[in-house]
């Protein structure tokens, strides 16, 4: 080809292959942007719908459904072909997106986000798989670089897109923006993608194991979110249910020849530290992207755009740090790089703890630089360590387990931070604080003294969230100290 791109011998012509690759990059962007686009919009959504005590569930339920469904879609694609499974996944994701924009309460928004997450779990992994199917081996590293770049673009663009929509078209378009993009990708795949018979093979699907995993994790998330309102007996029952479901899942996985998750790989030192770091870093990621906008918009009284800039600084620092340090991996020991990243991350999180309503946005943006850089460095060091530290025959499963750990960290982090926030607001009877502070009419009706008191309540509750984040950052540093110096 004139551009130097080669294509495998398949049913896809070079032109069709380019169309399919473009569709998959659009699909990946759609999946990647879905968490960050609502981070700056959520305070406004709470101002319209109420139900601030369900704030963390809007993030957590989507991430939980996405994490559990991701390995299932791989099996379904192997059994029934990429095309029908991709179309089904995207249709379900778009249905959830449409319903989310129609939600008239936070309860229904959480339900519709679960539907969206079930569909969204297939977008990124199926997109990567389809790109590999229609491209030549020599071109795959370059194309995977495009996929990685898409995630970086989405992390930066998402918060700003959310701010734009809430100020112009309305918060509903944070979800409805997926509809035209998804319909275009579905049309392109329907018309141009042809599954070869070689990609279809029997792949057992462990639905019982999936249900056990969902039940255990959902019970754990519920216990974390509602711990301030549960009695000792209710908490014990939920934790026992969590333990029983997850123990049953682990026992079942050990007996299967084709387990949903390769849990046996977790006991290797490299993978254990990498997955634990991914779990903790995922929790921190949701902690800053989901809970900084309420501080900026609610406690500080700033706009969604200004909140989007704060989150954008963090994600930009993440991207720049990852791109910069990637050249050094292999020259310096993994432990040294991971410990340095942990120190930078901890410094940023400790500086965030005392933030209150009176601090300037400039200071908050400055704090975001070490936070983003620390998370980016931690992510890239362990990602490369996992991919280079296992045999090629185990690389795919090890990488999948690593990303699953990060998604679960985000889901459980949303639950834990939400529980801390609910407890902090519960002590002051302030579950409607966010609605009063973000809704322009309700905020204008408050007297100066009442406004200051409400902002102080929210700021105090968020300080508890950031304190927990600092503790988790300390745990990230401790895990880094346990990492092996080399992957081989």
C-alpha positions as CSV (number, residue, x, y, z in Angstrom):
1,X,0.0,0.0,0.0
2,X,1.1,3.6,-0.6
3,X,1.1,4.5,3.1
4,X,3.2,1.4,4.0
5,X,0.3,-0.4,5.7
6,X,0.0,-4.1,5.1
7,X,-3.1,-6.2,5.4
8,X,-3.5,-9.9,6.1
9,X,-5.0,-12.3,3.7
10,X,-8.6,-12.1,4.9
11,X,-12.1,-11.2,3.5
12,X,-11.5,-7.5,4.3
13,X,-10.1,-5.5,1.5
14,X,-7.5,-2.8,2.3
15,X,-10.1,-0.1,2.1
16,X,-12.6,-2.1,4.2
17,X,-9.9,-2.8,6.8
18,X,-9.2,0.9,7.2
19,X,-12.9,1.6,7.7
20,X,-13.1,-1.1,10.3
21,X,-10.0,0.1,12.1
22,X,-11.4,3.7,12.2
23,X,-14.7,2.3,13.6
24,X,-12.9,0.5,16.3
25,X,-10.9,3.5,17.3
26,X,-14.1,5.5,17.6
27,X,-15.6,2.7,19.6
28,X,-12.6,2.7,22.0
29,X,-12.9,6.5,22.4
30,X,-16.6,6.1,23.2
31,X,-15.9,3.5,25.9
32,X,-12.9,5.4,27.3
33,X,-14.6,8.7,27.7
34,X,-17.7,7.4,29.4
35,X,-16.3,7.6,33.0
36,X,-14.5,10.9,32.7
37,X,-17.2,12.8,30.7
38,X,-19.7,12.5,33.6
39,X,-17.1,13.4,36.3
40,X,-17.7,17.2,35.9
41,X,-21.4,16.7,35.1
42,X,-22.3,14.7,38.1
43,X,-22.6,17.6,40.5
44,X,-25.0,19.3,38.1
45,X,-26.9,16.0,37.7
46,X,-27.2,15.7,41.4
47,X,-28.5,19.3,41.5
48,X,-31.3,18.3,39.1
49,X,-32.1,14.8,40.3
50,X,-31.1,14.9,44.0
51,X,-30.0,11.6,45.6
52,X,-26.4,12.6,46.5
53,X,-26.1,9.5,48.7
54,X,-26.2,7.5,45.5
55,X,-23.5,9.6,43.8
56,X,-20.8,6.9,44.0
57,X,-23.1,4.2,42.6
58,X,-23.4,6.0,39.3
59,X,-19.6,5.4,38.8
60,X,-19.3,2.1,40.7
61,X,-22.1,0.1,39.1
62,X,-20.9,1.0,35.6
63,X,-17.4,0.0,36.4
64,X,-18.5,-3.2,38.1
65,X,-20.6,-4.3,35.2
66,X,-17.9,-3.4,32.7
67,X,-15.2,-5.3,34.6
68,X,-17.2,-8.5,35.0
69,X,-18.5,-8.5,31.4
70,X,-15.1,-7.8,29.8
71,X,-13.8,-11.4,30.0
72,X,-17.2,-12.8,29.0
73,X,-17.2,-10.9,25.7
74,X,-13.9,-12.4,24.8
75,X,-15.4,-15.9,25.1
76,X,-18.6,-14.9,23.3
77,X,-16.6,-13.4,20.4
78,X,-14.6,-16.7,20.1
79,X,-17.8,-18.7,20.0
80,X,-20.1,-16.7,17.9
81,X,-17.8,-14.4,15.9
82,X,-16.7,-10.8,16.4
83,X,-19.4,-9.1,14.3
84,X,-22.6,-10.2,16.1
85,X,-21.1,-9.9,19.5
86,X,-19.7,-6.4,18.8
87,X,-23.1,-5.3,17.4
88,X,-24.9,-6.7,20.4
89,X,-22.5,-5.1,22.9
90,X,-22.8,-1.7,21.2
91,X,-26.6,-1.9,20.9
92,X,-26.8,-2.6,24.7
93,X,-24.4,0.2,25.5
94,X,-26.4,2.7,23.4
95,X,-29.7,1.5,24.9
96,X,-28.2,2.2,28.3
97,X,-26.9,5.6,27.2
98,X,-30.3,6.6,25.8
99,X,-32.0,5.6,29.1
100,X,-29.4,7.4,31.2
101,X,-30.3,10.6,29.6
102,X,-34.0,10.0,30.3
103,X,-33.5,9.2,34.0
104,X,-35.8,11.2,36.3
105,X,-34.2,10.1,39.5
106,X,-30.8,8.9,40.8
107,X,-32.1,5.4,41.4
108,X,-33.1,5.0,37.7
109,X,-29.8,6.6,36.6
110,X,-27.9,3.9,38.6
111,X,-30.1,1.1,37.0
112,X,-29.5,2.5,33.5
113,X,-25.8,2.9,34.2
114,X,-25.7,-0.9,35.0
115,X,-27.2,-1.6,31.6
116,X,-24.7,0.7,29.9
117,X,-21.8,-1.0,31.7
118,X,-23.0,-4.4,30.7
119,X,-22.8,-3.3,27.1
120,X,-19.7,-1.2,27.5
121,X,-17.7,-4.1,28.8
122,X,-17.3,-5.4,25.2
123,X,-16.4,-2.2,23.4
124,X,-12.6,-1.8,24.2
125,X,-11.6,-5.5,24.2
126,X,-13.6,-6.3,21.1
127,X,-12.2,-3.3,19.4
128,X,-8.7,-4.3,20.1
129,X,-9.4,-7.9,18.9
130,X,-11.0,-6.8,15.7
131,X,-8.1,-4.4,14.9
132,X,-5.8,-7.4,15.3
133,X,-8.0,-9.6,13.1
134,X,-7.9,-7.1,10.1
135,X,-4.3,-5.9,10.4
136,X,-1.0,-7.5,9.6
137,X,1.3,-8.5,12.4
138,X,3.9,-5.9,11.4
139,X,1.3,-3.1,11.7
140,X,-0.3,-4.1,15.1
141,X,2.2,-2.4,17.4
142,X,1.6,0.9,15.6
143,X,-2.2,0.4,15.7
144,X,-2.1,-0.5,19.4
145,X,-0.2,2.8,19.9
146,X,-3.2,4.5,18.4
147,X,-5.5,2.7,20.8
148,X,-3.3,3.8,23.8
149,X,-3.4,7.4,22.5
150,X,-7.2,7.2,22.3
151,X,-7.3,6.5,26.0
152,X,-5.1,9.4,26.7
153,X,-7.2,11.7,24.6
154,X,-10.4,10.5,26.2
155,X,-9.0,11.1,29.7
156,X,-8.2,14.8,28.8
157,X,-11.2,15.5,26.7
158,X,-13.9,13.8,28.8
159,X,-14.0,16.3,31.7
160,X,-14.1,19.2,29.3
161,X,-16.8,17.6,27.2
162,X,-18.9,17.1,30.3
163,X,-18.5,20.7,31.3
164,X,-19.4,21.9,27.8
165,X,-22.6,19.8,27.7
166,X,-23.9,20.9,31.1
167,X,-23.4,24.6,30.1
168,X,-25.0,24.3,26.7
169,X,-27.1,21.3,25.6
170,X,-27.8,19.8,29.0
171,X,-26.4,17.0,31.1
172,X,-28.3,14.4,29.2
173,X,-26.0,14.9,26.2
174,X,-23.1,13.4,28.3
175,X,-24.9,10.2,27.6
176,X,-26.7,10.9,24.3
177,X,-23.4,11.9,22.6
178,X,-22.7,8.2,22.4
179,X,-25.7,7.6,20.1
180,X,-24.5,9.0,16.8
181,X,-21.0,7.7,17.3
182,X,-22.2,4.2,18.2
183,X,-24.7,4.1,15.3
184,X,-21.9,5.1,12.9
185,X,-19.6,2.4,14.2
186,X,-22.3,-0.3,14.1
187,X,-23.1,0.7,10.5
188,X,-19.5,0.4,9.5
189,X,-19.0,-3.0,11.2
190,X,-22.3,-4.3,9.8
191,X,-21.4,-3.3,6.2
192,X,-17.6,-4.0,6.1
193,X,-16.7,-6.6,8.7
194,X,-16.9,-10.3,7.7
195,X,-16.0,-12.9,10.3
196,X,-13.7,-15.6,9.1
197,X,-14.5,-19.2,10.1
198,X,-11.0,-19.4,11.7
199,X,-11.9,-17.0,14.5
200,X,-14.9,-19.1,15.7
201,X,-14.2,-21.9,18.1
202,X,-15.9,-23.4,21.0
203,X,-15.2,-21.3,24.1
204,X,-17.0,-22.4,27.3
205,X,-18.7,-19.5,29.1
206,X,-18.9,-19.8,32.9
207,X,-22.2,-18.0,33.6
208,X,-22.4,-19.4,37.2
209,X,-19.0,-18.1,38.0
210,X,-19.9,-14.7,36.6
211,X,-23.0,-14.6,38.8
212,X,-20.9,-15.5,41.9
213,X,-18.4,-12.8,41.1
214,X,-21.1,-10.1,40.6
215,X,-22.9,-11.1,43.7
216,X,-19.8,-11.0,45.9
217,X,-18.5,-7.7,44.5
218,X,-21.9,-6.0,44.6
219,X,-22.5,-7.0,48.2
220,X,-19.0,-5.7,49.1
221,X,-19.7,-2.4,47.3
222,X,-23.1,-2.0,49.1
223,X,-21.4,-2.6,52.5
224,X,-18.8,0.0,51.7
225,X,-21.3,2.7,50.5
226,X,-23.8,2.2,53.3
227,X,-21.6,1.3,56.2
228,X,-22.7,4.4,58.2
229,X,-26.4,3.3,58.1
230,X,-26.0,-0.5,58.5
231,X,-26.4,-2.2,61.8
232,X,-23.7,-4.6,63.0
233,X,-25.8,-7.6,62.1
234,X,-26.5,-6.3,58.6
235,X,-22.9,-5.5,58.0
236,X,-21.8,-8.9,59.2
237,X,-24.4,-10.6,56.9
238,X,-23.3,-8.6,53.9
239,X,-19.6,-9.4,54.5
240,X,-20.4,-13.1,55.1
241,X,-22.3,-13.1,51.8
242,X,-19.4,-11.4,50.1
243,X,-16.9,-14.0,51.5
244,X,-19.2,-16.9,50.5
245,X,-19.7,-15.7,47.0
246,X,-16.1,-14.9,46.3
247,X,-14.9,-18.1,47.9
248,X,-17.3,-20.1,45.8
249,X,-16.1,-18.2,42.7
250,X,-12.4,-18.9,43.5
251,X,-13.1,-22.6,44.1
252,X,-15.1,-22.9,40.9
253,X,-12.3,-21.2,38.9
254,X,-9.7,-23.6,40.1
255,X,-11.7,-26.6,38.8
256,X,-12.4,-25.2,35.3
257,X,-10.1,-25.8,32.3
258,X,-11.1,-22.4,30.9
259,X,-11.7,-20.1,34.0
260,X,-13.2,-16.7,33.7
261,X,-10.1,-15.2,35.3
262,X,-6.6,-16.8,35.5
263,X,-6.4,-16.5,39.3
264,X,-3.5,-19.0,39.4
265,X,-1.3,-16.3,37.9
266,X,-1.9,-14.0,40.9
267,X,0.4,-15.9,43.2
268,X,3.6,-14.9,41.3
269,X,5.4,-12.1,43.0
270,X,5.5,-9.8,40.0
271,X,1.9,-10.2,39.1
272,X,0.8,-10.1,42.7
273,X,2.4,-6.7,43.2
274,X,1.3,-5.4,39.8
275,X,-2.3,-6.4,40.3
276,X,-2.4,-5.0,43.8
277,X,-0.9,-1.8,42.6
278,X,-3.5,-1.6,39.8
279,X,-6.3,-2.2,42.3
280,X,-5.1,0.6,44.6
281,X,-4.3,3.0,41.7
282,X,-7.7,2.4,40.2
283,X,-9.3,3.4,43.5
284,X,-7.2,6.6,43.6
285,X,-8.1,7.4,40.0
286,X,-11.9,7.3,40.7
287,X,-11.2,9.2,44.0
288,X,-9.8,12.2,42.2
289,X,-11.8,12.2,39.0
290,X,-15.2,11.7,40.7
291,X,-14.8,13.6,43.9
292,X,-12.7,16.7,43.0
293,X,-15.6,18.1,40.9
294,X,-18.0,18.3,43.9
295,X,-15.2,20.1,45.8
296,X,-14.8,22.7,43.0
297,X,-18.4,23.1,42.0
298,X,-20.1,22.6,45.4
299,X,-17.7,23.8,48.1
300,X,-15.8,26.4,46.0
301,X,-18.8,27.5,44.0
302,X,-17.0,27.3,40.7
303,X,-18.2,26.2,37.3
304,X,-18.2,22.8,35.7
305,X,-15.6,24.1,33.2
306,X,-13.2,25.0,36.0
307,X,-13.8,21.6,37.5
308,X,-13.0,20.0,34.1
309,X,-9.8,21.9,33.9
310,X,-8.7,20.6,37.4
311,X,-9.4,17.0,36.3
312,X,-7.8,17.7,32.9
313,X,-4.5,18.8,34.5
314,X,-4.3,15.5,36.4
315,X,-5.0,13.4,33.2
316,X,-2.6,15.6,31.2
317,X,0.2,15.0,33.8
318,X,-0.6,11.3,33.7
319,X,-0.2,11.2,29.9
320,X,3.0,13.2,29.8
321,X,4.6,11.3,32.6
322,X,3.7,7.9,31.0
323,X,5.2,9.0,27.7
324,X,8.3,10.3,29.2
325,X,9.2,7.5,31.6
326,X,8.4,4.8,29.0
327,X,11.8,5.3,27.5
328,X,13.5,4.7,30.9
329,X,11.8,1.4,31.7
330,X,14.4,-1.3,31.4
331,X,17.3,1.0,32.1
332,X,16.3,1.5,35.7
333,X,15.0,-1.2,38.0
334,X,11.2,-1.6,38.3
335,X,11.3,-1.2,42.0
336,X,13.2,2.1,41.8
337,X,10.8,3.5,39.3
338,X,7.7,2.2,41.2
339,X,9.0,3.6,44.5
340,X,9.7,7.0,42.9
341,X,6.2,7.1,41.4
342,X,4.7,6.2,44.8
343,X,6.6,9.0,46.5
344,X,5.4,11.6,44.0
345,X,1.8,10.3,44.2
346,X,1.8,10.3,48.0
347,X,3.2,13.9,48.1
348,X,0.3,15.0,45.9
349,X,-2.4,13.2,47.9
350,X,-1.1,14.4,51.2
351,X,-1.2,18.0,49.9
352,X,-4.8,17.4,48.8
353,X,-6.0,16.4,52.3
354,X,-6.3,19.9,53.9
355,X,-7.9,21.5,50.8
356,X,-11.0,23.5,51.9
357,X,-13.5,25.9,50.2
358,X,-11.2,28.8,50.7
359,X,-8.2,27.5,48.7
360,X,-7.6,28.8,45.2
361,X,-8.1,26.9,42.0
362,X,-4.4,27.6,41.1
363,X,-3.2,25.7,44.1
364,X,-5.6,22.8,43.3
365,X,-4.3,22.6,39.8
366,X,-0.7,22.6,41.0
367,X,-1.5,19.7,43.4
368,X,-3.0,17.9,40.4
369,X,0.4,17.7,38.6
370,X,2.2,15.3,41.1
371,X,-1.1,13.3,41.5
372,X,-1.4,12.7,37.8
373,X,2.3,12.1,37.3
374,X,2.5,9.6,40.1
375,X,-0.5,7.6,38.8
376,X,0.8,7.7,35.3
377,X,4.3,6.5,36.3
378,X,2.8,3.8,38.5
379,X,0.6,2.6,35.7
380,X,3.2,2.4,33.0
381,X,5.9,0.8,35.1
382,X,3.6,-2.1,36.1
383,X,2.0,-2.4,32.7
384,X,5.3,-2.9,31.0
385,X,6.5,-5.2,33.8
386,X,3.5,-7.5,33.4
387,X,3.9,-7.7,29.6
388,X,7.6,-8.3,29.6
389,X,7.8,-10.4,32.7
390,X,5.7,-13.4,31.7
391,X,6.0,-15.9,28.8
392,X,4.3,-14.9,25.5
393,X,1.8,-17.7,26.1
394,X,0.5,-16.1,29.3
395,X,0.8,-12.5,28.3
396,X,-2.8,-12.0,27.2
397,X,-4.3,-13.5,30.3
398,X,-1.8,-11.7,32.6
399,X,-2.6,-8.3,30.9
400,X,-6.3,-9.0,31.1
401,X,-6.1,-9.8,34.8
402,X,-4.1,-6.6,35.4
403,X,-6.7,-4.4,33.7
404,X,-9.5,-6.3,35.5
405,X,-7.8,-5.4,38.8
406,X,-7.7,-1.7,37.8
407,X,-11.4,-1.7,36.9
408,X,-12.3,-3.4,40.2
409,X,-10.2,-0.9,42.1
410,X,-12.2,1.9,40.5
411,X,-15.5,0.2,41.3
412,X,-14.5,-0.6,44.9
413,X,-12.9,2.8,45.3
414,X,-16.1,4.6,44.2
415,X,-18.0,2.6,46.9
416,X,-15.4,3.2,49.6
417,X,-15.1,6.9,49.0
418,X,-18.9,7.2,48.6
419,X,-19.3,5.6,52.0
420,X,-16.9,8.0,53.6
421,X,-18.7,11.0,52.0
422,X,-22.1,9.7,53.0
423,X,-20.9,9.2,56.6
424,X,-19.4,12.7,56.7
425,X,-22.6,14.3,55.4
426,X,-24.7,12.1,57.5
427,X,-23.1,13.4,60.7
428,X,-24.3,16.9,59.7
429,X,-27.6,15.8,58.1
430,X,-26.3,17.1,54.8
431,X,-27.3,14.6,52.1
432,X,-29.0,17.5,50.2
433,X,-26.0,19.8,50.5
434,X,-24.8,19.1,46.9
435,X,-28.2,19.9,45.4
436,X,-28.4,23.2,47.3
437,X,-24.9,24.2,46.4
438,X,-24.9,23.3,42.7
439,X,-28.5,24.2,41.7
440,X,-28.4,28.0,40.9
441,X,-31.9,28.7,42.2
442,X,-31.3,26.9,45.5
443,X,-27.9,28.3,46.0
444,X,-29.1,31.9,45.4
445,X,-31.9,31.3,48.0
446,X,-29.3,30.6,50.7
447,X,-28.2,33.4,53.0
448,X,-24.4,34.2,53.1
449,X,-24.1,32.5,56.5
450,X,-26.1,29.4,55.4
451,X,-24.1,29.2,52.1
452,X,-20.8,29.3,54.1
453,X,-22.1,26.6,56.5
454,X,-23.2,24.3,53.7
455,X,-19.9,24.7,51.8
456,X,-18.0,23.9,55.0
457,X,-20.1,20.8,55.5
458,X,-19.3,19.5,52.1
459,X,-15.7,20.4,52.3
460,X,-15.3,18.7,55.7
461,X,-16.9,15.5,54.3
462,X,-14.6,15.6,51.2
463,X,-11.6,16.0,53.4
464,X,-12.4,12.5,54.8
465,X,-12.5,11.2,51.2
466,X,-9.0,12.7,50.5
467,X,-7.6,11.4,53.7
468,X,-8.6,7.9,52.7
469,X,-7.0,8.6,49.3
470,X,-3.7,9.6,51.0
471,X,-3.8,6.3,53.0
472,X,-4.3,4.4,49.8
473,X,-1.4,6.3,48.2
474,X,0.8,5.2,51.1
475,X,-0.3,1.6,50.4
476,X,0.7,2.1,46.7
477,X,4.2,3.1,47.9
478,X,4.4,0.1,50.2
479,X,3.4,-2.3,47.4
480,X,6.1,-0.6,45.2
481,X,8.7,-1.5,47.8
482,X,7.8,-5.1,47.5
483,X,8.1,-5.3,43.7
484,X,10.9,-7.3,42.2
485,X,13.8,-5.2,40.9
486,X,13.6,-6.9,37.5
487,X,10.9,-8.7,35.5
488,X,13.2,-11.5,34.4
